[in-house]
Amino acid sequence: MFRPGVAVQAPQANNHDREVCQVVIIFQDRRQAGRAVAQILRDELHEALDPLNAIVLGLPRGGVPVAFEVARELQLPLDIFIVRKLGVPGQEELAMGAVASGGLVVVQNEVIGAHSIREETLDAIIAREQLEIERREIAYRRGRPPVSLAGRIAILVDDGLATGSSMKAAARSLRPIARHVIVAVPVAAVSTREDLRPEVDNIICVETPDPFHAVGEFYRNFDQTSDDQVRALLAHAWRISG
């Protein structure tokens, strides 16, 4: 299997209660991870990867550097599909759902119940994140209209999948439009990958480590991607594709 970064050892108990070591891959950064994703896509789907039929969609912000490398390696057009996580108040990194471009909302009822989230609180967070989606559409596109996805293979790319709420919202939004929806990520929790399978036509993961705590632990450099970086990568990709 492709080994893109530095291997570390994670202890895991065997049947004799001894500790053995399982090799887990650490990606150097998102762009290296994108090249790893591209390699697997090329190996598994090469006949379907026609620029007229397929398009790579990065989920801003962190998914865009990954998607940029996927699109460049496979010589496919790049665009974005904006999804915003709905974070638990006071624990914003914990997703209780997501809202996607176009307004589709996916919620994690077990998280909402566990944290006693009131309906009016959830509604306020959804409204706030919908405004942020609108802001980002304007900021990133700078007047460029979204690429038509009708009848095309949409390859949704992010830097990893923890709960999968954002990716699920994106996939459900695209199913009525795209001919096929493929999710492609460097790393995912096994349970999240399996939960997403019924939502898409194919799901590609370079690695599915177990245990899985957070996407960032599998990257050596997991610095936040800025709006300026997203704009620069999109501008470069759009310049190349015309």
N, C-alpha and C positions, 0 to 999 in steps of 0.2 A: 504494500500500500504506500501511497505517496507520503513522504515524511518532510513537511515543509519547514519545520523549525527546530527548536531545541527540545530534546526529550527530557522529561523529568520522571521521577518515580513516585507513584502513589501507593501506599500500603493497602493491601486487601487480604482479608483472612481467607484461608483455604479450608478444606474439609477437616484438616487436622489442627485447626486453630493456630496454625503458624502464619506469620505474615509473609506474603510474597509480594512481588512488585509488578504493577501493571504500568506499561509505558503509556504516557499521555502526551499528546502533541501540544506544544506551545507555538503559536504563530508569532513571528516577529512583529507584524503589524497587520492592519486591515488589507493593505494592498498585496502583500505576500499571500494572505489568506485568499484573496480574490483569484490569484493565479492558480492556487490549489483547487478552488472550485471550478475554474475554467477547464482544468485538465480532466476532471471527472466528467463534466458536461460533454466535452469533446469526445471522450472515450465511449460514453453511453448513448449520446444523442446526436452524433455527428451528422447523420443524414437529415435531421430535422432543423439543423441550425443554418437556415438560409436567411440572409439579411432582409429579404422581402417578406418572409413569413414569421420571423422570430424577433423579439425585442427584449432587452434587458431593462428591468425596472428596479432601481435602487430605492430602498426605504430610507429617507433622510432621518437623522444626518449620518449616523454611523454606517449605514448600509451602502452609501454612495461610493466611498473609496473602494469597497469590495466589488461593487457592481461595475465601476469604471474599469477595473482590471479584467473582469469577466468579459465585458463588451469589447475591450481592446484585443484580448487574446483570441476571441472567437469572431472578431470583425463583425459585430452586430451593433445596431443602433442602441443608444442609451437614453433613457428617460427616467423620471422619478414617479413614485406613487407615495403620496404623503399619508402617513398614519400616525396618530398621536395616542400614546399610552394614557390610560386613565389611572393615575396613581392614587393609592390610599392616602388620605390626608395625614400629614405627619410622617408618612413612610412612602414618599413619592416614587421610590424605586420599585416598590411592590405594586404590580399591576392588578387592578380589579376589572380591567377591560381595555378596550381601545375603540377609537373612532377613526374612520377612514375618509379620504376624499370622496365626496358624494353623499356623506352623512350616515353611512352604515355604521351601527354600533354593535360591538360584541362585548358581553360582560361575563365576568367570572363570578357566578352566583355564590360559590363556596367562600371566596375571599370577601365578598360584600357581606355575607352573613356572619363570617367569623369576626369581622371588624364593626359590625352593627352600623353599616353605612345607611343613612337615611336617604329616601328617594329624592328629596329636594337638594341634598348635598351632591348626589350623583348627577342630577340634572344640571346643576351649576358647573360642575367640573366638565361635563360634556360640552356645554355651551362655550366655556372658556377655551377648550381645546379645538373646537370647530373654528373659533376666531383665529387661533394660532395656525391652523391648516390654511386658512385663507391668506394670512400674512405670508406664510412660507411659499405658497403658490406664486404670489406676486414677487417676492424677493428672489426666488430661485429662477423663475422662468423669464423675468424681465421682458414680458410681452410675447414670448414664444408660446404658441398654443401647444397643448398636449398632443402627443402623437396618437393617431388613431389605432386602437387596439382591436377593432372589429375583425374577427376571423383570423387573428394572429396567435402565435404561441407567446404567451407572456411569461417571462422568467423573473420571478420575484426574488430579490437578493437582499439579505441583511447580514450583519456581522455575526449573528448567532441567534439561537432561539432558547429562551429560558421558559417562560410561561406560554409563549406563542400567541398571545392575545393580538398583538399588532399584525402578525402575519396572517392570522385567521381572518381578521377584518379585511385585510387587503385581498386575500383569496376569494372571500365571499363577494366582495365588490366586483371582482373581475370575472367571476364565473359566467354571468349572463352575457358578457361582452366578448371575451377572448375565446379562441377555438380550443386552446389548451392552457392550463395554468400549471406552471412548474415552480416549485420552491427550491432554491439553491442557497445553501449556507455553509460556512466553514465548520460550525460546531453547533450541536443541539443536544438537549436532554432527550434521552431515549423516550420517555413518556410523552414529551411534547411532539416529537417526530411521529409517534404512532397516533396521537390525537389529531394531527393534521392530515394524515393520509386520506381520510374520507373527503376532505375539503378540496383536494387538488388531484391533478392527473399524475403527477410524479413529484417526489421529494428527494433531493440530493443533499447529503450531509457528508463532509469530508471525515468528520469524527463525531462520535456520540459517546463521550466519556461517562463513566459511572464510578464514583458519584459525580454529580453535576450541581454546582452551587450558583455560579454566575458566569455569564459569557466572558467577562473581562479576565477571569483567572486563566484563560487559555491563550492569552496574548501577552507578549513581553511588553509591547507598547500599545496601550489602550487609551491614549489621550482622547479627550472629547474632540469630535469633528466640529469645526466652526461653520457658520453660514458662509463665510468667505471661501473656505475650502470647498464646500459644496458647489458654490457658484463657479469657482475656477475649474473644477473637474467637469462640470456640465458644459461650460463654455468651450473647453478643450475638445470634449467629445463631439459636441455639436458642430464645431469648426471642421473637424475631420470628416464627419458624415455629411456635412452640407446642410 
